[in-house]
Structures are given as C-alpha cells and as structure tokens.
C-alpha cells in the first residue's frame, strides 16, 4: 500500500498552487519499450521538484486498449502493464511525498472503454443488471440515430449495436461509450472507483470532461449554432462539425451539480482535491457553479487560454469573464496555456515567427501572475515548440480523422528530451512511440541545466520568486486600461497592498507612463524593463520586446 499523505494541515494548498502535468507515455521510459512509464516518472521526479511546483498531475495510466491513449479506461483500479504495476504507482507516490510534491491523478468518469466489463455486460441484452449503465436509445423509424448529437472527434455521437439493436452514445470515439449518470448505480460505482485511489493516498484528482457526465434524458436535438451563439472560445476547431451546434442538451446539464456534491463529500473524507476540466463554449458560468465554495469541485479549468488568439484584449476578456463568474459563487479557477490536447504555446502564440525565449518567458510570467492556480505542461519549462509529426507516424485518431487541416495532438505529445544526444534524447533506449523531435534536442534538460541564461533556469527562478509573493498566489485581480500591445493588471490583497503587472506582447519596445509611486519589485527574475525620467518630471516605463514588469508602491517594495 502507498505511503501516507503529506501533512494535511495545509488543506487549502491548492489555492494559487502550480501544478505540473505529466503525460506518462512521453515523459520517461524505464524499460526500453519506447513508451514512458511510472518507474520512468519516479526516476525524473527530482527535475520536477527542482522547478518549485506544488503538485503533479499524471494523465491516465489505467488499464486501457489505448484507442485514446488511456482516456478509454477498461479497469479503473489497475495500472496498464505498459506503465507498470500498482507497486510502481505506490513507489512513485511515496517518492513524490518525500520530495514535498502532491499527486493528482486523472479520472475519466464520463465514459469508459468499450472493453470495460461494465459495457460488455450492458450490451449483452436489454434486461441484464447493467442494461441501463450506458446511454442506449432506439433508432428513429427510418433507422437513423435518435437525435442530431455529434462526437467531439467527428461524426455522429451514436454507434449502432447489432445485439441490442439500439444505438449507444459516445461523446468522443465510438470505442468510448458514455456512462448513464441518470442511473444511481452508475454514480455509486464510480464513487467506489474514486474511493479506491483515495485510500491509496493520492492528494487529488483531475476529472476529465466532467461537464459531459450527464445528458438530456429526453434526448432533445441540439439547435444549430448561430453567429450570436458561437462562443469566443470553442472546444473544437471551426472545421469540425461539432462547432456547428449549440450544445444545450448533450453536456453541462444541471443534474451534474448533485453528483459533484456527492463526489465532494467523498473527497472531503480523505482531504483530496478535485480539479475539473470544463469543455464548454461558455465555460465561466459552468466553472462558477462547479466550484461553488465548499460544495463541489475545488477548482476548474477550461479552454479559455488554449486558443490561438492571445491578444491582450482576448486575454483580458477571458480572465475578467471568469473572475466575474467566480465572484458570484466563491469558486476558484485554474489557468493553463498548454496541455496534452493543444499545440504547444511556444508555437501557438508565436504568430508564425521563429522561436523566441523572450516570448516564452512572457507567457510563463503571465500564467503565474493570473488570479487562480496554474497548470504547466511538461516541457514548457524548457520552451519546447510544437513538434512536426509526419502523417505516416501519426498516432492520434483525432488528427488522422481531420488531416491535413488539423494534425491532431501528437505534436505536443512527443517524448521529453532529457539529454541532447540523438536520436532519442535520453527518453528511451528503444524506438519511441512518437519520434523525438530534432529541434527539441538542443533544449534538453541536461543542456539547459548548466546554463544560467536558459529558459529552464528562468522557470526555476520565476517559480521560486512567486512562492514569496502572496498576492500572486491568492490576491484579487483588477485590469487597468492600456494601449495595445500592452496588458496591465493589478493584483491586490484585502488591505492596501497591491502589485502592478504589465506585459508587452509586441515584438518592438513599448513605453507607458509608470503609475505614480510604483517601484520595481526587488528580486524578480525579470530585467527587460527600465524606468526613464522625462524632462517634465514624469516617469516612463520602457518595456523591451515581450518585456514584463512587476511593481509595488515604493513604501511596500519587497524582495
């Protein structure tokens, strides 16, 4: 059995925490089969600890046919042999706790694999004990699916089953049938799966697609999307037909709130934390409901900053929208600019330009200064760009379905470069499941580790400095009007304490009047700004291209 949990006295450690996401297949391979595994993660935990993060989120490692690389679970309580054993999990957890790190594991409750024993029984007949555990529906008289719902991964969300002579719902791949949360037995069974890992000592859970856990029981058609109904942030690309509907009935249903309350009661028994993924075109109000203070999830994140648009206006709008929604419920958000589902931010926010470490530093400084918690995806501390994966080596079924307009998610899932040695950068002694991307090798951990001017050194310094700034962890946020390409906001505490944060998103220097009485924060690992005294007695803040400034009232100057 795993080691005991870390000291539970810091029950609100998650507020303002920095969470490091590990995608197990691509982090470190310990046995030479080309696929990362749990012992591999354990062997590299010192690197993660050296960053100064609070927790690690490990993407699915459960038994799975791997149609969606672990997000199609066939046994919630077993480690897939590709990744190791339960003993390997226990060793990994124990080592994390020794290093002062919390462990958050993925839980995929909205659907299972079609190889799960529950589904095998459910599809066997219409009157077996688990007949209603999944979403089954009769066809229309002409044999077509019961409604117009679509899969996130393309095409209808309904798959015909010849034995039951019914359709089953799958919001993602056809091999990922949706569980029927209207069935009380399903809810109880899933809570049992969560309890299993709580008892094993995990510190929290990241709940995948948690707003997909209920569907409209009447199976009403979704209405078409209109220009007025299409959100500024979509969960899919415009070339995916899923974007052509208003998803009023296939997700984000009100009944989910009661389930989340039951889930929270269970987690509170163990002091475990819940982080929810909310994939909704209008996510802020859903996130606010889901994280209502003390009732449901502890915190949630959305796709709001996982977009191509990274203009100051867009960023301000998304942050203000969430902050306003959370203010009504006392909820808490978590921000991410990259993860395993989207192109890496170093490329996505490059506007087609060449790699630029200054820009990488800006986005990390932005992420770590927004109100809420933050999630950093493996390799972002190195400034890794998106990898190019040729079609013949593509593994992602989502990408293969929408090629070439959408190349899938493999470009952000290529192996982590540990050394600069070709061909595999220390990731594996075998053939990696996705190729090591050549341009990643010069950015390897080993090469950056000894360079005080590297992105890795900056990431460590910034995270260390942030830990000394309570306003950045838990303070409020207030935006200040500033001309493009500048973004300006203030982090403030309950009293008069405050901090100014100003970002230049442009590739040219920019200047603005420095707010009265503001001085640079002492000790910040940012030196791209200067203060100029003008002839008329004003002070101008000059920011270098992609420059960042943190300042406080002169009498509050702190290190």
Rosetta blueprint (number, residue, H / E / L):
1 X L
2 X L
3 X L
4 X L
5 X L
6 X L
7 X L
8 X L
9 X L
10 X L
11 X L
12 X L
13 X L
14 X L
15 X L
16 X L
17 X L
18 X E
19 X E
20 X E
21 X E
22 X E
23 X L
24 X H
25 X H
26 X H
27 X H
28 X L
29 X L
30 X L
31 X L
32 X L
33 X L
34 X L
35 X L
36 X L
37 X L
38 X H
39 X H
40 X H
41 X H
42 X H
43 X H
44 X L
45 X H
46 X H
47 X H
48 X H
49 X H
50 X H
51 X H
52 X L
53 X L
54 X L
55 X E
56 X E
57 X E
58 X E
59 X L
60 X L
61 X L
62 X E
63 X E
64 X E
65 X L
66 X L
67 X L
68 X L
69 X L
70 X L
71 X L
72 X L
73 X E
74 X E
75 X E
76 X E
77 X E
78 X E
79 X E
80 X L
81 X L
82 X L
83 X L
84 X L
85 X L
86 X H
87 X H
88 X H
89 X H
90 X H
91 X H
92 X H
93 X H
94 X H
95 X H
96 X H
97 X H
98 X H
99 X L
100 X L
101 X L
102 X E
103 X E
104 X E
105 X E
106 X E
107 X E
108 X L
109 X L
110 X L
111 X E
112 X L
113 X L
114 X L
115 X L
116 X L
117 X H
118 X H
119 X H
120 X H
121 X H
122 X H
123 X L
124 X L
125 X L
126 X L
127 X L
128 X L
129 X L
130 X L
131 X L
132 X L
133 X L
134 X E
135 X L
136 X E
137 X E
138 X L
139 X L
140 X L
141 X L
142 X L
143 X L
144 X L
145 X L
146 X L
147 X L
148 X L
149 X L
150 X E
151 X L
152 X L
153 X L
154 X L
155 X L
156 X E
157 X L
158 X E
159 X E
160 X E
161 X E
162 X L
163 X L
164 X L
165 X L
166 X E
167 X E
168 X E
169 X E
170 X L
171 X L
172 X L
173 X L
174 X L
175 X L
176 X L
177 X L
178 X E
179 X E
180 X L
181 X L
182 X L
183 X L
184 X H
185 X H
186 X H
187 X H
188 X H
189 X H
190 X H
191 X H
192 X H
193 X H
194 X H
195 X H
196 X H
197 X H
198 X H
199 X H
200 X H
201 X L
202 X L
203 X L
204 X E
205 X E
206 X E
207 X E
208 X L
209 X L
210 X H
211 X H
212 X H
213 X L
214 X L
215 X L
216 X L
217 X L
218 X L
219 X L
220 X L
221 X L
222 X L
223 X L
224 X E
225 X L
226 X L
227 X L
228 X L
229 X L
230 X L
231 X L
232 X L
233 X L
234 X L
235 X L
236 X L
237 X L
238 X L
239 X L
240 X L
241 X H
242 X H
243 X H
244 X H
245 X E
246 X L
247 X L
248 X L
249 X L
250 X L
251 X L
252 X L
253 X L
254 X L
255 X L
256 X H
257 X H
258 X H
259 X H
260 X H
261 X H
262 X H
263 X H
264 X H
265 X H
266 X H
267 X H
268 X H
269 X H
270 X H
271 X L
272 X L
273 X E
274 X E
275 X E
276 X E
277 X E
278 X L
279 X L
280 X L
281 X L
282 X L
283 X H
284 X H
285 X H
286 X H
287 X H
288 X H
289 X H
290 X H
291 X L
292 X L
293 X L
294 X L
295 X L
296 X L
297 X L
298 X L
299 X E
300 X E
301 X E
302 X L
303 X L
304 X L
305 X L
306 X L
307 X L
308 X L
309 X L
310 X L
311 X L
312 X H
313 X H
314 X H
315 X H
316 X H
317 X H
318 X H
319 X H
320 X H
321 X H
322 X H
323 X H
324 X H
325 X H
326 X H
327 X H
328 X L
329 X L
330 X L
331 X L
332 X L
333 X E
334 X E
335 X E
336 X E
337 X L
338 X L
339 X L
340 X L
341 X L
342 X L
343 X L
344 X L
345 X H
346 X H
347 X H
348 X H
349 X L
350 X L
351 X L
352 X L
353 X L
354 X L
355 X L
356 X L
357 X H
358 X H
359 X H
360 X H
361 X H
362 X H
363 X H
364 X H
365 X H
366 X H
367 X H
368 X L
369 X L
370 X L
371 X L
372 X L
373 X E
374 X E
375 X E
376 X E
377 X E
378 X L
379 X L
380 X H
381 X H
382 X H
383 X L
384 X L
385 X L
386 X L
387 X L
388 X L
389 X L
390 X L
391 X H
392 X H
393 X H
394 X L
395 X L
396 X L
397 X H
398 X H
399 X H
400 X H
401 X H
402 X H
403 X L
404 X L
405 X L
406 X L
407 X L
408 X L
409 X L
410 X H
411 X H
412 X H
413 X L
414 X L
415 X L
416 X L
417 X L
418 X L
419 X L
420 X L
421 X L
422 X L
423 X L
424 X L
425 X L
426 X L
427 X L
428 X L
429 X L
430 X L
431 X L
432 X L
433 X L
434 X L
435 X L
436 X L
437 X L
438 X H
439 X H
440 X H
441 X H
442 X H
443 X H
444 X L
445 X H
446 X H
447 X H
448 X H
449 X H
450 X L
451 X L
452 X L
453 X L
454 X L
455 X H
456 X H
457 X H
458 X H
459 X H
460 X H
461 X H
462 X H
463 X H
464 X H
465 X H
466 X H
467 X L
468 X L
469 X L
470 X H
471 X H
472 X H
473 X H
474 X H
475 X L
476 X E
477 X E
478 X E
479 X E
480 X E
481 X L
482 X L
483 X L
484 X L
485 X L
486 X E
487 X E
488 X E
489 X E
490 X E
491 X E
492 X E
493 X L
494 X L
495 X L
496 X L
497 X L
498 X E
499 X E
500 X E
501 X E
502 X E
503 X E
504 X E
505 X L
506 X L
507 X L
508 X L
509 X L
510 X E
511 X E
512 X E
513 X E
514 X L
515 X L
516 X L
517 X L
518 X E
519 X E
520 X E
521 X L
522 X L
523 X L
524 X L
525 X L
526 X L
527 X L
528 X L
529 X E
530 X E
531 X E
532 X E
533 X E
534 X L
535 X L
536 X L
537 X L
538 X L
539 X E
540 X E
541 X E
542 X E
543 X E
544 X L
545 X L
546 X L
547 X L
548 X E
549 X E
550 X E
551 X E
552 X E
553 X E
554 X H
555 X H
556 X H
557 X L
558 X L
559 X L
